[in-house]
């Protein structure tokens, strides 16, 4: 649809003059000069190719037949514009309508139902459009306005993405249930570095995992790479290697029925912040602000190791 060549202001001037029947009275009411008002009306008529008003100094301004026919439509356009403005203001202040929320793929199984169910109970008029996303797609959704908020790891976020920390997690090892080290209560990375690693190969998870080894001066032996979280667990359960993951499913059984165990890591792998994020170019709606505060209150009890609070990266050592 091509954009109209006239402005809402010109339509407003036309309707006001038509209602008052006088350029002078309309200019006084609108607080514009008679010259500026006449010029605006002439531009409107030129753009639409139709004379709307007969303007004579002695008898004022009278509607032409075209002006009479179009006056109602002009009022309808101005009313629609007023409705649009009111809807925009309500969007900022009312807890109703759509709210786009993106969530990093490995976090969504642990957070989605917990957050969405309770928020729906408290705010039934808000419809959460929840997107399970990669890190790249989430950043694009936030920047382009498809989602107002994102739930993700802080590490790897660009500077134009604002964030508030929700809680912290530490990585853990997952091993086949029959692994010789499975009986230990915690395991050092040095004890498994020579064994085959099943790498969860999505950003930023892969870089996080390899960075843990690098900070300890270790080089893992990668045997498989996969972007499927449950395939990592199935390969581990099948005896193809071990893996490092941040999220901890409650069940110690992979999708294929094989058994895995998860163990804390005794090496200093650090902790990683889970955040709620948004673009620095977007002013959050009232709905988004309320959802952000809701997430902070619900997730405040998440695992929070003793870490420093001054890190800008979202990664901390003990």
N, C-alpha and C positions, 0 to 999 in steps of 0.2 A: 504494500500500500504506500503510494507516494506521500510525502509529508505535505501538509497544507502550506500554502504560501502566505497565509495571513496569521495574525497572532490573536491570542485570547484577549489581550488588551484592546485590540481594534474592535473585536466583537463586543466587548464590554462598553466601549465608547458608543458604538452603534445602538445598542439596546438602551443605554441611558438617554441618548438624544431622542430616540424614538418615543420613549416613555414621557419625557419632559416636553418634547416638541419645540425645543429651543437650544441652539448652540450655546448661547450666553448662559442660560441656566445650567446646562450640562457641564460647561467648563467650570462654573463656580462650584458645583457639587463634586466634580472630579478633581478639583484643584489643579487644573491645567489651563494653559492659555487657550483662547478661542482659536488662535492661529494653529497651535499644535493639534488641537482637536480636529479642526477642519482638514489638516494635512493627513492625519491618521485615517479619517473617514474616506478621503480621496484615495489613499493608498489601498484601503480595503476594497473599495469599488473597482479600482484598477486591477487588483489581483484576481478578483472573482469575475470580472468582466460584466458587471451589472451595476446600474445605478440604484441605490437603496433609498436615497433621500433627495427631495427637492429642497435646496437650501436657499432661502431668500431673506435678505436682511429685514424686510418689512413684516413678513408674515411668519418668520421662523423656519422650522424644518418639518416637512411633511413626508410621510412614507410614500414611495412609489408603489405600484402594484407588486413589483418584485420584492420590495422591502417589506410590504405587508405579509407576503407569503413566507419570507425567510426569517421574519422576526421570531416566530415560535421556535424555529430550528436553532437560531442563535441562542435563545434562552436555554434550550435543551443542551447545547454544547457547553455553555457556562455552568449549568447545573451538574453535568457529568464531570466537568473539571473540579467543581467543588466537592463532589463525592470522592473523586480520586484523591484530593488533598486530605479529606477527612479520613479516608481509609489508610493513607500513609501515616497520619498522626496516630490512628488507632493501632497500627502495626507497632509503633514504638511503645505504646502504653498499655495495650490490652494483652492478657495472657490467653490468646486464641490464635488458631491458624497453624500454618506449617512452620516447623523449625528443622533445618537441615543439620544433621550431626554425622560426621565421618569418624570411623574408628579403625585403628590399625588392625590388620587381619588377625594377628595372634592374640590381641586383647579382647576382641569382640565376643568370643565365646564365654569369657569370664565376666564381662561387664554389661553386655547388652540387656539380657533379661533382668538382671539385678537392678539396673538403672531405669529401664523403660517402664517396667511394671509399676514401680513405686511412683515415678514421676506422673504416669497416667492417672494413678489414684488421686494424687494431689492436684493435678491440673488437667482435668479431662477434656478441656477445649483445645489443648495444644496437641497437634499431630506431629510426632517426631518422624521425620524422613531419615531413617538410619541407614548409613552406607558402610559396608565392610570394604576397606580400602588398603591399597599399598601406600607406602610413605609418599611416593611421587604423586599418585592420584589425589591423596588427601591434600597435599600442598596446593595442587591445581584447583581443587574444589574450594578451598578456603580463599585463594587469591581471586578466583573468578566468581565468587559469591554463590556457588551452588550449595555450599554448606557454610553456616556461620561458625560452627565449632568443630573441633577435632579432638579425639582422645588418642594419645600416642606416647611414644618414648621421647624424652626431651633431646637426647643425644642425636645429632645429625640435623636438627631443625635449622633452617636458614634464619638470618637476622630479621627478616621482614615478617616472621611469624611470631606473634606474641604468645606467651604461655604463662600458666600458673601451675605450680607443682601440686599434685594430689597425694602421691605416696611413692615409696621406693621399693624396689625389688632387687634381690641378689640372684645371680645365676646358680643353677644346680646341674649336677651331672645326672644323666640317665644311662643306665647300664642294663644288659640282659639280666634277668633274675638269677641266672646260673653263673654269672661272672664271679671269678675268684674274689674280687674286691667288694661284692655286694653285701657282705656281712659287716663291713665297716660302717661306723656312724657318720664319718666324713672322709673325703678323699682329696688328695692333692693332685693338681693337674700334672705335676711331675711324674705321678704314678701311672698315668694313662697316655702321656704324650706320644709314646712309641706305638700305641695301638691305633687301628683305623678310626678316623673321625667321620661321623655322618654330619655334614654341615647343613644347617638350615640356611639356605642361600637366598635370602631376600634382604634388601636394605631396610633398616640399618643393621639387622640381626647378624648378617655374615661378618660385617666389619667389626661389630661389637665382639663377636666370638674370637676372631683372629687377633683383635687388639688385646684381649685378655692374655692370650699366650705370649704375644710380643712384649707386653709389659713385664712378663716374667722371664724374658729371654728364651722362650721356647718356640719351636716350630712344629705344629701338628702335622700328622700324616693323613691328609684328606683322602678318603676312599670313595665317598658318594656326596653329591651335592643335590639338594632338592628344595623346591619352593613349597612343598606340601608338609605342613606341620605334623599331621598324623602319619605320613610316610616315614618321617624321621623316626617316630616312635616304633613303627612296625619293623623298620630295618634294624633298629637297636634290639627289639625283642627277638628278632630272628637271628641274632648273633653276628651281624655284619659290622658291628663297631659300637662306639659310644657317642654321645652327643652332649652339648651344653644348651640349655634352654632357660629362659627367664620365667616363663609361665609354668605353673605346676597343676596339671589336671589332677582331679581327686582320685581317679582310677589308675591303678598300676597295670592295666591291661590295654594293649594297643587294639586298633580296629580289627586286626586279623586274629585276635585271641591270644597272641603271645604276651608273655609277662615281662615287665620292665620294673626297675626300681629307681628311685631318685634319691640322690644323696647330696647333702651340703658339700661345698668345696672349701677345703681348709686353706687353700692358697688365697692370697689377697687379690681377688678378682674385682673388688669394688662393688658399688651399688648403682642402680640406674633409676632415674626419676620418670614416673608416669605423669603426664601433664594434660591439661585441657588447653587447647591452642586455638588461635584465631588470627586472621590477617590484620596487619597494622593499618591497612587502608580502609577497614570496615568499622563503622560505629555499631556496636552490638545492639540488637533490639532488646526490649524488656524481657521477652521470652528467653533469649540467649543468656542474659545476665542471671535470670532466675535459675535456668538449667545449670549454669556454671556454679552458682552457689550451692545448688542441690547436690551436684557431683562432689564438691568439696566436703559437704557434710556427711554424705553417705560413705565416701571412700576414705574418710579421715582415719579409720581404723585399719587401713591397709598396712602391709609389712613395712616397717620403717626402721632400718638399722641405724645404729649410731653413726651419723655422718655429719660432715661439716655443712653449714648452710650457705656458704659464700661461693659455691661453684656456679659458674655461668653455663657450664656445658651439659649439666644433667648427669654427669658421671662423678662418683666420689669413691675414694679409697677409705679403708677403715681408719 
